[in-house]
Amino acid sequence: MQEAEVVQAVVEGEEAAGSELVQVSTDEWTTAALAHASALLTLILGMAGGVGALVGPVVPLAMYFGYRERSRFVAFHALQSFVYQVAGVLIYAVLAAVLAVWMAMAWTISGLLSAVLVGLLLMPFALLLTLLAVLLLVCAPFAWLGYGLYGAYQVYQGRAFRYWLIGEWLEREVKV
């Protein structure tokens, strides 16, 4: 079988399986996939300096403004990626603040009650809360990145991709 026939068979198999293929040029797929993959830049900048995470979402925003007149497909995916990255950074900051308050309260209560020995029984719970919080704060950005890279892969394969909640909301608001 020649390469074109193999590609056609794969495309027909995917259409039969119900996956929604998008008819745009390969350059548009690649550019839209890069908008989603820019989540990697946001993660790296965030880990490098924290405040750098605010710079990362500028990449898909610039792509949106650059492509909104030329390609609605690329513009939609860039805007979707921008909203996803900004939401991810904000949710992470709020989560870190809430967990820090909980940990401070747990250790403060354990410390104060240790004078009457009850606090010593609470210290393992405070330690467990601290370990779970650290685990969550370390793993959450990588899960967030994984979903962004999954979006990049799906778009690069030519499939329609919408982030959960964000994609459908943007589709209604922007009327793509």
mmCIF file of the C-alpha atoms, coordinates in Angstrom:
data_MODEL
# 
_entry.id   MODEL 
# 
loop_
_atom_site.group_PDB 
_atom_site.id 
_atom_site.type_symbol 
_atom_site.label_atom_id 
_atom_site.label_alt_id 
_atom_site.label_comp_id 
_atom_site.label_asym_id 
_atom_site.label_entity_id 
_atom_site.label_seq_id 
_atom_site.pdbx_PDB_ins_code 
_atom_site.Cartn_x 
_atom_site.Cartn_y 
_atom_site.Cartn_z 
_atom_site.occupancy 
_atom_site.B_iso_or_equiv 
_atom_site.pdbx_formal_charge 
_atom_site.auth_seq_id 
_atom_site.auth_comp_id 
_atom_site.auth_asym_id 
_atom_site.auth_atom_id 
_atom_site.pdbx_PDB_model_num 
ATOM 1   C CA . MET A 1 1   ? 0.000   0.000  0.000  1.00 0.00 ? 1   MET A CA 1 
ATOM 2   C CA . GLN A 1 2   ? 1.308   3.443  -0.840 1.00 0.00 ? 2   GLN A CA 1 
ATOM 3   C CA . GLU A 1 3   ? 1.661   6.145  1.773  1.00 0.00 ? 3   GLU A CA 1 
ATOM 4   C CA . ALA A 1 4   ? -1.333  8.142  0.500  1.00 0.00 ? 4   ALA A CA 1 
ATOM 5   C CA . GLU A 1 5   ? -3.553  5.058  0.713  1.00 0.00 ? 5   GLU A CA 1 
ATOM 6   C CA . VAL A 1 6   ? -2.365  4.364  4.262  1.00 0.00 ? 6   VAL A CA 1 
ATOM 7   C CA . VAL A 1 7   ? -3.122  7.938  5.314  1.00 0.00 ? 7   VAL A CA 1 
ATOM 8   C CA . GLN A 1 8   ? -6.553  7.759  3.666  1.00 0.00 ? 8   GLN A CA 1 
ATOM 9   C CA . ALA A 1 9   ? -7.308  4.464  5.447  1.00 0.00 ? 9   ALA A CA 1 
ATOM 10  C CA . VAL A 1 10  ? -6.304  5.967  8.788  1.00 0.00 ? 10  VAL A CA 1 
ATOM 11  C CA . VAL A 1 11  ? -8.449  9.045  8.167  1.00 0.00 ? 11  VAL A CA 1 
ATOM 12  C CA . GLU A 1 12  ? -11.441 6.915  7.172  1.00 0.00 ? 12  GLU A CA 1 
ATOM 13  C CA . GLY A 1 13  ? -10.948 4.736  10.242 1.00 0.00 ? 13  GLY A CA 1 
ATOM 14  C CA . GLU A 1 14  ? -10.904 7.786  12.493 1.00 0.00 ? 14  GLU A CA 1 
ATOM 15  C CA . GLU A 1 15  ? -13.998 9.218  10.838 1.00 0.00 ? 15  GLU A CA 1 
ATOM 16  C CA . ALA A 1 16  ? -15.754 5.901  11.344 1.00 0.00 ? 16  ALA A CA 1 
ATOM 17  C CA . ALA A 1 17  ? -14.675 5.910  14.980 1.00 0.00 ? 17  ALA A CA 1 
ATOM 18  C CA . GLY A 1 18  ? -16.419 9.245  15.406 1.00 0.00 ? 18  GLY A CA 1 
ATOM 19  C CA . SER A 1 19  ? -13.437 11.526 15.975 1.00 0.00 ? 19  SER A CA 1 
ATOM 20  C CA . GLU A 1 20  ? -14.012 14.964 14.564 1.00 0.00 ? 20  GLU A CA 1 
ATOM 21  C CA . LEU A 1 21  ? -11.319 15.851 12.023 1.00 0.00 ? 21  LEU A CA 1 
ATOM 22  C CA . VAL A 1 22  ? -10.792 19.483 11.112 1.00 0.00 ? 22  VAL A CA 1 
ATOM 23  C CA . GLN A 1 23  ? -10.100 20.508 7.519  1.00 0.00 ? 23  GLN A CA 1 
ATOM 24  C CA . VAL A 1 24  ? -7.317  23.108 7.713  1.00 0.00 ? 24  VAL A CA 1 
ATOM 25  C CA . SER A 1 25  ? -3.783  23.314 6.378  1.00 0.00 ? 25  SER A CA 1 
ATOM 26  C CA . THR A 1 26  ? -0.878  21.575 8.053  1.00 0.00 ? 26  THR A CA 1 
ATOM 27  C CA . ASP A 1 27  ? 0.691   24.937 8.904  1.00 0.00 ? 27  ASP A CA 1 
ATOM 28  C CA . GLU A 1 28  ? -2.441  25.909 10.808 1.00 0.00 ? 28  GLU A CA 1 
ATOM 29  C CA . TRP A 1 29  ? -2.412  22.604 12.724 1.00 0.00 ? 29  TRP A CA 1 
ATOM 30  C CA . THR A 1 30  ? 1.211   23.164 13.650 1.00 0.00 ? 30  THR A CA 1 
ATOM 31  C CA . THR A 1 31  ? 0.687   26.769 14.729 1.00 0.00 ? 31  THR A CA 1 
ATOM 32  C CA . ALA A 1 32  ? -2.398  25.903 16.781 1.00 0.00 ? 32  ALA A CA 1 
ATOM 33  C CA . ALA A 1 33  ? -0.521  23.004 18.387 1.00 0.00 ? 33  ALA A CA 1 
ATOM 34  C CA . LEU A 1 34  ? 2.323   25.362 19.309 1.00 0.00 ? 34  LEU A CA 1 
ATOM 35  C CA . ALA A 1 35  ? -0.186  27.636 21.039 1.00 0.00 ? 35  ALA A CA 1 
ATOM 36  C CA . HIS A 1 36  ? -1.233  24.719 23.252 1.00 0.00 ? 36  HIS A CA 1 
ATOM 37  C CA . ALA A 1 37  ? 2.362   23.550 23.729 1.00 0.00 ? 37  ALA A CA 1 
ATOM 38  C CA . SER A 1 38  ? 3.323   26.997 25.013 1.00 0.00 ? 38  SER A CA 1 
ATOM 39  C CA . ALA A 1 39  ? 2.023   25.734 28.374 1.00 0.00 ? 39  ALA A CA 1 
ATOM 40  C CA . LEU A 1 40  ? 5.489   24.174 28.671 1.00 0.00 ? 40  LEU A CA 1 
ATOM 41  C CA . LEU A 1 41  ? 7.038   27.639 28.488 1.00 0.00 ? 41  LEU A CA 1 
ATOM 42  C CA . THR A 1 42  ? 4.644   28.897 31.154 1.00 0.00 ? 42  THR A CA 1 
ATOM 43  C CA . LEU A 1 43  ? 5.569   26.004 33.445 1.00 0.00 ? 43  LEU A CA 1 
ATOM 44  C CA . ILE A 1 44  ? 9.308   26.493 32.926 1.00 0.00 ? 44  ILE A CA 1 
ATOM 45  C CA . LEU A 1 45  ? 9.086   30.246 33.520 1.00 0.00 ? 45  LEU A CA 1 
ATOM 46  C CA . GLY A 1 46  ? 6.907   29.690 36.577 1.00 0.00 ? 46  GLY A CA 1 
ATOM 47  C CA . MET A 1 47  ? 9.357   27.221 38.085 1.00 0.00 ? 47  MET A CA 1 
ATOM 48  C CA . ALA A 1 48  ? 12.329  29.405 37.243 1.00 0.00 ? 48  ALA A CA 1 
ATOM 49  C CA . GLY A 1 49  ? 11.082  32.541 38.891 1.00 0.00 ? 49  GLY A CA 1 
ATOM 50  C CA . GLY A 1 50  ? 7.438   32.291 39.848 1.00 0.00 ? 50  GLY A CA 1 
ATOM 51  C CA . VAL A 1 51  ? 6.551   35.663 38.367 1.00 0.00 ? 51  VAL A CA 1 
ATOM 52  C CA . GLY A 1 52  ? 7.696   34.334 34.999 1.00 0.00 ? 52  GLY A CA 1 
ATOM 53  C CA . ALA A 1 53  ? 4.477   32.333 34.869 1.00 0.00 ? 53  ALA A CA 1 
ATOM 54  C CA . LEU A 1 54  ? 2.741   35.623 34.113 1.00 0.00 ? 54  LEU A CA 1 
ATOM 55  C CA . VAL A 1 55  ? 4.881   36.036 30.987 1.00 0.00 ? 55  VAL A CA 1 
ATOM 56  C CA . GLY A 1 56  ? 4.137   32.572 29.559 1.00 0.00 ? 56  GLY A CA 1 
ATOM 57  C CA . PRO A 1 57  ? 0.499   33.228 28.569 1.00 0.00 ? 57  PRO A CA 1 
ATOM 58  C CA . VAL A 1 58  ? 1.656   36.197 26.477 1.00 0.00 ? 58  VAL A CA 1 
ATOM 59  C CA . VAL A 1 59  ? 2.780   33.744 23.764 1.00 0.00 ? 59  VAL A CA 1 
ATOM 60  C CA . PRO A 1 60  ? -0.690  32.372 22.895 1.00 0.00 ? 60  PRO A CA 1 
ATOM 61  C CA . LEU A 1 61  ? -2.157  35.870 23.313 1.00 0.00 ? 61  LEU A CA 1 
ATOM 62  C CA . ALA A 1 62  ? 0.317   37.232 20.754 1.00 0.00 ? 62  ALA A CA 1 
ATOM 63  C CA . MET A 1 63  ? -0.546  34.305 18.471 1.00 0.00 ? 63  MET A CA 1 
ATOM 64  C CA . TYR A 1 64  ? -4.236  35.137 18.837 1.00 0.00 ? 64  TYR A CA 1 
ATOM 65  C CA . PHE A 1 65  ? -3.715  38.768 17.822 1.00 0.00 ? 65  PHE A CA 1 
ATOM 66  C CA . GLY A 1 66  ? -1.419  37.716 14.987 1.00 0.00 ? 66  GLY A CA 1 
ATOM 67  C CA . TYR A 1 67  ? -3.812  35.143 13.517 1.00 0.00 ? 67  TYR A CA 1 
ATOM 68  C CA . ARG A 1 68  ? -7.297  36.442 14.296 1.00 0.00 ? 68  ARG A CA 1 
ATOM 69  C CA . GLU A 1 69  ? -7.644  37.961 10.811 1.00 0.00 ? 69  GLU A CA 1 
ATOM 70  C CA . ARG A 1 70  ? -5.824  35.175 8.935  1.00 0.00 ? 70  ARG A CA 1 
ATOM 71  C CA . SER A 1 71  ? -7.068  31.953 10.522 1.00 0.00 ? 71  SER A CA 1 
ATOM 72  C CA . ARG A 1 72  ? -10.032 31.532 12.828 1.00 0.00 ? 72  ARG A CA 1 
ATOM 73  C CA . PHE A 1 73  ? -8.812  28.019 13.632 1.00 0.00 ? 73  PHE A CA 1 
ATOM 74  C CA . VAL A 1 74  ? -5.413  29.166 14.911 1.00 0.00 ? 74  VAL A CA 1 
ATOM 75  C CA . ALA A 1 75  ? -6.920  32.215 16.628 1.00 0.00 ? 75  ALA A CA 1 
ATOM 76  C CA . PHE A 1 76  ? -9.468  30.093 18.499 1.00 0.00 ? 76  PHE A CA 1 
ATOM 77  C CA . HIS A 1 77  ? -6.860  27.613 19.702 1.00 0.00 ? 77  HIS A CA 1 
ATOM 78  C CA . ALA A 1 78  ? -4.483  30.405 20.718 1.00 0.00 ? 78  ALA A CA 1 
ATOM 79  C CA . LEU A 1 79  ? -7.248  32.149 22.672 1.00 0.00 ? 79  LEU A CA 1 
ATOM 80  C CA . GLN A 1 80  ? -8.293  28.852 24.238 1.00 0.00 ? 80  GLN A CA 1 
ATOM 81  C CA . SER A 1 81  ? -4.687  28.182 25.263 1.00 0.00 ? 81  SER A CA 1 
ATOM 82  C CA . PHE A 1 82  ? -4.338  31.701 26.690 1.00 0.00 ? 82  PHE A CA 1 
ATOM 83  C CA . VAL A 1 83  ? -7.434  31.313 28.865 1.00 0.00 ? 83  VAL A CA 1 
ATOM 84  C CA . TYR A 1 84  ? -6.310  27.821 29.941 1.00 0.00 ? 84  TYR A CA 1 
ATOM 85  C CA . GLN A 1 85  ? -2.873  29.064 30.968 1.00 0.00 ? 85  GLN A CA 1 
ATOM 86  C CA . VAL A 1 86  ? -4.143  32.142 32.814 1.00 0.00 ? 86  VAL A CA 1 
ATOM 87  C CA . ALA A 1 87  ? -6.758  30.039 34.619 1.00 0.00 ? 87  ALA A CA 1 
ATOM 88  C CA . GLY A 1 88  ? -4.098  27.463 35.512 1.00 0.00 ? 88  GLY A CA 1 
ATOM 89  C CA . VAL A 1 89  ? -1.747  30.074 36.967 1.00 0.00 ? 89  VAL A CA 1 
ATOM 90  C CA . LEU A 1 90  ? -4.542  31.733 38.960 1.00 0.00 ? 90  LEU A CA 1 
ATOM 91  C CA . ILE A 1 91  ? -5.953  28.443 40.268 1.00 0.00 ? 91  ILE A CA 1 
ATOM 92  C CA . TYR A 1 92  ? -2.472  27.327 41.302 1.00 0.00 ? 92  TYR A CA 1 
ATOM 93  C CA . ALA A 1 93  ? -1.828  30.590 43.160 1.00 0.00 ? 93  ALA A CA 1 
ATOM 94  C CA . VAL A 1 94  ? -5.155  30.358 45.008 1.00 0.00 ? 94  VAL A CA 1 
ATOM 95  C CA . LEU A 1 95  ? -4.557  26.676 45.802 1.00 0.00 ? 95  LEU A CA 1 
ATOM 96  C CA . ALA A 1 96  ? -1.084  27.433 47.169 1.00 0.00 ? 96  ALA A CA 1 
ATOM 97  C CA . ALA A 1 97  ? -2.449  30.245 49.345 1.00 0.00 ? 97  ALA A CA 1 
ATOM 98  C CA . VAL A 1 98  ? -5.301  28.124 50.722 1.00 0.00 ? 98  VAL A CA 1 
ATOM 99  C CA . LEU A 1 99  ? -3.008  25.191 51.472 1.00 0.00 ? 99  LEU A CA 1 
ATOM 100 C CA . ALA A 1 100 ? -0.483  27.495 53.151 1.00 0.00 ? 100 ALA A CA 1 
ATOM 101 C CA . VAL A 1 101 ? -3.206  28.868 55.437 1.00 0.00 ? 101 VAL A CA 1 
ATOM 102 C CA . TRP A 1 102 ? -4.421  25.355 56.278 1.00 0.00 ? 102 TRP A CA 1 
ATOM 103 C CA . MET A 1 103 ? -0.897  24.165 57.044 1.00 0.00 ? 103 MET A CA 1 
ATOM 104 C CA . ALA A 1 104 ? -0.186  27.213 59.200 1.00 0.00 ? 104 ALA A CA 1 
ATOM 105 C CA . MET A 1 105 ? -3.418  26.664 61.121 1.00 0.00 ? 105 MET A CA 1 
ATOM 106 C CA . ALA A 1 106 ? -2.742  22.949 61.578 1.00 0.00 ? 106 ALA A CA 1 
ATOM 107 C CA . TRP A 1 107 ? 0.773   23.512 62.923 1.00 0.00 ? 107 TRP A CA 1 
ATOM 108 C CA . THR A 1 108 ? -0.302  26.451 65.090 1.00 0.00 ? 108 THR A CA 1 
ATOM 109 C CA . ILE A 1 109 ? -3.137  24.489 66.684 1.00 0.00 ? 109 ILE A CA 1 
ATOM 110 C CA . SER A 1 110 ? -0.877  21.456 67.189 1.00 0.00 ? 110 SER A CA 1 
ATOM 111 C CA . GLY A 1 111 ? 1.819   23.625 68.726 1.00 0.00 ? 111 GLY A CA 1 
ATOM 112 C CA . LEU A 1 112 ? -0.538  25.427 71.085 1.00 0.00 ? 112 LEU A CA 1 
ATOM 113 C CA . LEU A 1 113 ? -2.266  22.246 72.191 1.00 0.00 ? 113 LEU A CA 1 
ATOM 114 C CA . SER A 1 114 ? 1.015   20.413 72.732 1.00 0.00 ? 114 SER A CA 1 
ATOM 115 C CA . ALA A 1 115 ? 1.202   22.163 76.106 1.00 0.00 ? 115 ALA A CA 1 
ATOM 116 C CA . VAL A 1 116 ? -1.683  19.950 77.234 1.00 0.00 ? 116 VAL A CA 1 
ATOM 117 C CA . LEU A 1 117 ? -0.383  16.885 75.323 1.00 0.00 ? 117 LEU A CA 1 
ATOM 118 C CA . VAL A 1 118 ? -3.408  16.792 72.983 1.00 0.00 ? 118 VAL A CA 1 
ATOM 119 C CA . GLY A 1 119 ? -1.379  18.716 70.418 1.00 0.00 ? 119 GLY A CA 1 
ATOM 120 C CA . LEU A 1 120 ? 1.134   15.895 70.225 1.00 0.00 ? 120 LEU A CA 1 
ATOM 121 C CA . LEU A 1 121 ? -1.650  13.665 68.928 1.00 0.00 ? 121 LEU A CA 1 
ATOM 122 C CA . LEU A 1 122 ? -2.515  16.264 66.283 1.00 0.00 ? 122 LEU A CA 1 
ATOM 123 C CA . MET A 1 123 ? 1.037   16.610 64.966 1.00 0.00 ? 123 MET A CA 1 
ATOM 124 C CA . PRO A 1 124 ? 0.855   13.511 62.731 1.00 0.00 ? 124 PRO A CA 1 
ATOM 125 C CA . PHE A 1 125 ? -2.256  14.996 61.095 1.00 0.00 ? 125 PHE A CA 1 
ATOM 126 C CA . ALA A 1 126 ? -0.495  18.318 60.584 1.00 0.00 ? 126 ALA A CA 1 
ATOM 127 C CA . LEU A 1 127 ? 2.455   16.461 59.087 1.00 0.00 ? 127 LEU A CA 1 
ATOM 128 C CA . LEU A 1 128 ? 0.147   14.457 56.816 1.00 0.00 ? 128 LEU A CA 1 
ATOM 129 C CA . LEU A 1 129 ? -1.588  17.648 55.670 1.00 0.00 ? 129 LEU A CA 1 
ATOM 130 C CA . THR A 1 130 ? 1.794   19.215 54.952 1.00 0.00 ? 130 THR A CA 1 
ATOM 131 C CA . LEU A 1 131 ? 3.001   16.219 52.942 1.00 0.00 ? 131 LEU A CA 1 
ATOM 132 C CA . LEU A 1 132 ? -0.241  16.036 50.942 1.00 0.00 ? 132 LEU A CA 1 
ATOM 133 C CA . ALA A 1 133 ? -0.108  19.766 50.243 1.00 0.00 ? 133 ALA A CA 1 
ATOM 134 C CA . VAL A 1 134 ? 3.475   19.559 49.016 1.00 0.00 ? 134 VAL A CA 1 
ATOM 135 C CA . LEU A 1 135 ? 2.642   16.547 46.851 1.00 0.00 ? 135 LEU A CA 1 
ATOM 136 C CA . LEU A 1 136 ? -0.339  18.360 45.346 1.00 0.00 ? 136 LEU A CA 1 
ATOM 137 C CA . LEU A 1 137 ? 1.631   21.556 44.729 1.00 0.00 ? 137 LEU A CA 1 
ATOM 138 C CA . VAL A 1 138 ? 4.405   19.594 43.014 1.00 0.00 ? 138 VAL A CA 1 
ATOM 139 C CA . CYS A 1 139 ? 2.175   17.306 40.909 1.00 0.00 ? 139 CYS A CA 1 
ATOM 140 C CA . ALA A 1 140 ? -0.566  19.766 39.890 1.00 0.00 ? 140 ALA A CA 1 
ATOM 141 C CA . PRO A 1 141 ? 1.589   21.793 37.459 1.00 0.00 ? 141 PRO A CA 1 
ATOM 142 C CA . PHE A 1 142 ? 2.712   18.634 35.673 1.00 0.00 ? 142 PHE A CA 1 
ATOM 143 C CA . ALA A 1 143 ? -0.869  17.387 35.326 1.00 0.00 ? 143 ALA A CA 1 
ATOM 144 C CA . TRP A 1 144 ? -1.808  20.833 33.999 1.00 0.00 ? 144 TRP A CA 1 
ATOM 145 C CA . LEU A 1 145 ? 1.092   20.684 31.531 1.00 0.00 ? 145 LEU A CA 1 
ATOM 146 C CA . GLY A 1 146 ? 0.116   17.164 30.473 1.00 0.00 ? 146 GLY A CA 1 
ATOM 147 C CA . TYR A 1 147 ? -3.384  18.309 29.548 1.00 0.00 ? 147 TYR A CA 1 
ATOM 148 C CA . GLY A 1 148 ? -1.968  21.249 27.585 1.00 0.00 ? 148 GLY A CA 1 
ATOM 149 C CA . LEU A 1 149 ? 0.418   18.976 25.686 1.00 0.00 ? 149 LEU A CA 1 
ATOM 150 C CA . TYR A 1 150 ? -2.432  16.530 25.065 1.00 0.00 ? 150 TYR A CA 1 
ATOM 151 C CA . GLY A 1 151 ? -4.320  19.430 23.482 1.00 0.00 ? 151 GLY A CA 1 
ATOM 152 C CA . ALA A 1 152 ? -1.279  20.223 21.341 1.00 0.00 ? 152 ALA A CA 1 
ATOM 153 C CA . TYR A 1 153 ? -1.070  16.591 20.214 1.00 0.00 ? 153 TYR A CA 1 
ATOM 154 C CA . GLN A 1 154 ? -4.777  16.406 19.380 1.00 0.00 ? 154 GLN A CA 1 
ATOM 155 C CA . VAL A 1 155 ? -4.663  19.607 17.336 1.00 0.00 ? 155 VAL A CA 1 
ATOM 156 C CA . TYR A 1 156 ? -1.458  18.539 15.594 1.00 0.00 ? 156 TYR A CA 1 
ATOM 157 C CA . GLN A 1 157 ? -3.193  15.302 14.581 1.00 0.00 ? 157 GLN A CA 1 
ATOM 158 C CA . GLY A 1 158 ? -5.926  17.400 12.964 1.00 0.00 ? 158 GLY A CA 1 
ATOM 159 C CA . ARG A 1 159 ? -8.625  16.670 15.510 1.00 0.00 ? 159 ARG A CA 1 
ATOM 160 C CA . ALA A 1 160 ? -10.916 19.232 17.078 1.00 0.00 ? 160 ALA A CA 1 
ATOM 161 C CA . PHE A 1 161 ? -9.889  19.883 20.664 1.00 0.00 ? 161 PHE A CA 1 
ATOM 162 C CA . ARG A 1 162 ? -11.684 21.813 23.365 1.00 0.00 ? 162 ARG A CA 1 
ATOM 163 C CA . TYR A 1 163 ? -10.445 22.235 26.910 1.00 0.00 ? 163 TYR A CA 1 
ATOM 164 C CA . TRP A 1 164 ? -13.016 21.066 29.408 1.00 0.00 ? 164 TRP A CA 1 
ATOM 165 C CA . LEU A 1 165 ? -15.311 23.992 30.290 1.00 0.00 ? 165 LEU A CA 1 
ATOM 166 C CA . ILE A 1 166 ? -13.029 26.574 28.652 1.00 0.00 ? 166 ILE A CA 1 
ATOM 167 C CA . GLY A 1 167 ? -13.385 25.405 25.043 1.00 0.00 ? 167 GLY A CA 1 
ATOM 168 C CA . GLU A 1 168 ? -17.159 25.239 24.976 1.00 0.00 ? 168 GLU A CA 1 
ATOM 169 C CA . TRP A 1 169 ? -17.478 28.548 26.839 1.00 0.00 ? 169 TRP A CA 1 
ATOM 170 C CA . LEU A 1 170 ? -15.120 30.302 24.389 1.00 0.00 ? 170 LEU A CA 1 
ATOM 171 C CA . GLU A 1 171 ? -16.907 28.732 21.455 1.00 0.00 ? 171 GLU A CA 1 
ATOM 172 C CA . ARG A 1 172 ? -20.199 30.264 22.631 1.00 0.00 ? 172 ARG A CA 1 
ATOM 173 C CA . GLU A 1 173 ? -18.640 33.640 23.458 1.00 0.00 ? 173 GLU A CA 1 
ATOM 174 C CA . VAL A 1 174 ? -16.506 34.024 20.342 1.00 0.00 ? 174 VAL A CA 1 
ATOM 175 C CA . LYS A 1 175 ? -18.926 32.162 18.044 1.00 0.00 ? 175 LYS A CA 1 
ATOM 176 C CA . VAL A 1 176 ? -16.304 30.142 16.220 1.00 0.00 ? 176 VAL A CA 1 
# 
